[in-house]
């Protein structure tokens, strides 16, 4: 009998963990750069260029780790139909004595990475897009180069990892769910057990501000449900979380986007907040969106 048979959630959990590890690795570079002494260095832009050049190897490893996470998400979607679709070979390839004793699923040979998309699209209810197939194959080849060879022509950016993770979540898991996934990962990380600061919300806000700056408007809308072309306001709830960090969390937008709209939506909180549509009394501020409870202006935050 085959025992310890994994289900889709087992693969999803492992896949999401790897995507989070890849994300954490590249997000840390932005945090280090933000608190660096770069502005004090004579080299200026050259120093920043040297910084990202030094980060090439860990970024490439993060990208390879993200690819591994994607493969696990694909396996999870296949396992949702049947985990036995992941096994390969005939009975002669099965573990010796498996017909005489209970044998763990993990002892059986499973399909290769290059077979995953074909098997997925044959068995799953919804096939992956052609663009995803191209991306997956490119990433698979890059992963093999990173782990099994050396090609000095390869150049990667942190943005490559961010986009890879967000596209994987959008295609294989649940659209616009990354913030929720990221929060759950951070709340259950080893650091959360022994540290109380920085808070999970502060990390999410910091990462979100980097994403808004890096991603195109079409990408923030697709992956985060946030239209960066619209006027942005400070989320009062998020501002309280990062009040000691000197961060201005302009990550909320009016929803609906009308002149008399009385609600703000924050994609970090994933909540709508009531606001007052009154002119700010601060000299020089043209804001007219105030927090409903404290009356603070969500444009100048005074």
N, C-alpha and C positions, 0 to 999 in steps of 0.2 A: 504494500500500500504506500502511496506517496503521501508524506506528511509535511507539516509546516508550509502549506501552500500559501503564497502571498496573495493579497487582494490588491485592488487598485489603489487603496489608501496607503498601503505600505510603500508602493512605488512613488506615489505623489508626495508623501512625507519626505522621503529621501531626496527626490528631485528638487523640491522646494528648498530643502536645507542646502543643497549644493548651489542653487541659484543665489541664495542669501549669502553664502560664504564668498562667492564670486563678487557679489554686489558690495559686501563689506570691505573686501580687499581694495577695490578701486575707490570707494567712497572715502576711505581713510586718506587717500592721497590729496583729495580736495580739502579735507579737514586740516591735514598737516600744512598744506600750502597756505590756508587761510590764517593760521596762527604762526606762520614762519616769519623770519626776519628779511624776507625778500626785498621789501621796500627800502631797507637800509643798505643793501648790497650795491656796490658800484656797477656790477655787471647788468643790472636791470633785467631786460627781456632775455638776455643770454643766460642768466641764472635760472630763469623759469624753464627755458628750453633744455638746459642741462638736467634740471629736476625731472622733467618728463622723459628724457632720454634714459636716465638712471632707473626709471620705473618701468621700462619696456618689458623686462623679463617677468616681474610679478604680474603685470597686466596681461601678458600672453598666457601665463598659467591660469589666471582668473577666467580668461576667455575659454580656455580648454575645460576648466571646471564647470563653466556654464553649459558647455556642450554636453558634458556628462549628465548634468541635471536635466537637460532637454531630452536626452535619450531615456531617462527614467520616467519623465512625464509621458512620453510616447508609450513606454511599457505599461504605465498605469492605465492609459486609455485602452490598450489592447487587453490588459487583464480584466478590465471592466466587462468585456465580452466573454473572455475565458483565459485564465492564466496559462492554460495548457497550450495556447497558441504561441507562447513564448519558447516552448521546447523545440529542439531541432533534432534531426536524425531519426532513424528507425529503432525498433526494439534492440537490434544488435549493438546500438551505440549507448544503450542505457547502462547505468552503473551495475557492476557485477553483483549478483545476488539480490537485486531489487525485487525479484518475484518471490523471494524467500523471507525477506525481512522488511520492516518499515524503513523507507528511504526518504530523507528530506528532499524537497523540491530543489534546493540549492545544489544538490549533488548531480543533477541532470544538466546536460549541455543546453545552452539557450542560444537563441538566434544572434547573429552578428548585427552590429550597429547599422551597416549599410542595408540591411533587410527590413529595418523597423518601419520605415514609411510605407513600403509596399504592403507589408502585412497589415499595418494599421488601416490603410485605405481600402484593403480588401474586406476587413472584418468590422471596422467601426461604422457607426451610423453616419458620421459626417467626415468627409475627407479633408485633408489639409490643403491649403492653397498652393498654387504653383510657385508663388514667391517664397513660401516657407520651404518647399522642397529644395529650391535653389540655395537658400540660406543654410539649410541643414547640411546639404552636401558640401558646401564651401567650409562650414565650420568643422565638419568631420575631417576633412582633409587638413585643415589648419591644426586641429588637435593632434593628428598623427605627426605632422611636422614638428610641432612644439615638443612632443614627448619622445619622438624617435629620431629626430634629426636636427640640423642646424641650418637655418636659412637667414642670413643677415639682411636680406632684402625685406623681410617681414617687419612691418611697423603697425603697432596697435595703439589705440587711444582708450582712455577710460570710457569715453562716450560709446565706443564699440560694445563694451560690456553692458553698459546700461541699456542700450537699444536691443541687444540680443536677449537680455532677460525680460524686458517689457514685451517684446514681440512673442516670446515663448509663452508667457502668461496669457497674452491676448489670444493666441492661437490654440493652446493646448489645455489651458486650465479654466480661467474665468476672466473675461474682459474687465478691465478697470479695477482689478482686485489687488494690485500689487501693494498699495499702502496698507491694506488690511493684513495681507500676508506678511509684510515687513514688520508691522507692529507686533503680530503674534510671535514672530521669530525673535525679535528683540526682547519681548516680555519674558520669553522662556530661555534666553541665552545665559551662559554661565556668568557673565558680568552682572546680569540683573540680580543674581543671588547675593553677590558680595558688594555691589555698588548701588548707591541711591542716586548718584549724580554722575553724568548728565542723565536726565530723564529720557524715557523712550520717546516722549512727545518732542523733546528738544532735538533729538537725533533725527526724527522724521521731518521736522520743520527745516532743519539745516539741509538735509538731503533734498527735500522738495524744492527749496530755493535754488539749489545748484541745477536741478533738473529743469526748472522753468527757464533758467538762463541758457542751458545747453540745447534743449530740444526745440524743434521747430513748432510753430503754433499748431499745425496739423497733428503733430505727435503728442503734444500735451493734451489736446482734445481727445485723441484716440485712446491713449493709455491712462490718462489721469482724469478725464472728464473736466478739464480745465481749459478755458479759452484765454490764452495769454494776451490776445489782442484787445480784450475788453479791459475797462478800467478796473484796477485792482484795489482792494481795501484791506486794512489790517483786520485779521480775525482776533477779536478780543480774547477769546478763550485760549488761542495759541500764544498770544502776546503775554498772557499771564504765566505760561509755561517757560518762556524764554526771557523774562523781564531782566534777569541778572546776566544774560549773555550778550546783551547789546545787539540783538537781532530784531529786525522789524519784519514781522511775518505778513507781508502783503500777499496773501494767498486766498483771499475771499473775493467773490464776485456777486453782483446783484442777480437774483434769480426769482422772477424773470427780469430780463435786462430792459426795464422800462423806466421812464422818468419818475414814476410814482411807486416803483417797487419798494416793498417794505420788508424784504427778506434778503439776507446774505447767505451764500452757500460756500462752505469751506471744504475742500476735498480731503484735507488731512483729518478733520473731525468727521467728515461725511455727514454733516448736519446743516440744517437751515436755521438761521438765527434771526429773530425779529430786530428791526432797526427803526430809528426815528428819522424822518426826512425833514431835517431842520438845518438851517445854515449854521456853520461853525462860527463861534464868537471870537476865535483866535485871529488877531490881525494878520492879514496876508493869506490866510487859508481860505480856499474856495470850496472846501468840502461841505457836503450837505447830507452825509450819512453818519448818524450817531448811534452808539450803542444804546439799546432800548432800556437797559437797567441803570447804567451809570452816567449816560449822556456824554461819554467821551467820544471825540471825533475819530472816526476810523480812517481818516485821511492823514491827519497830522498827529493823531493820538494825544491830543491835549484837551 
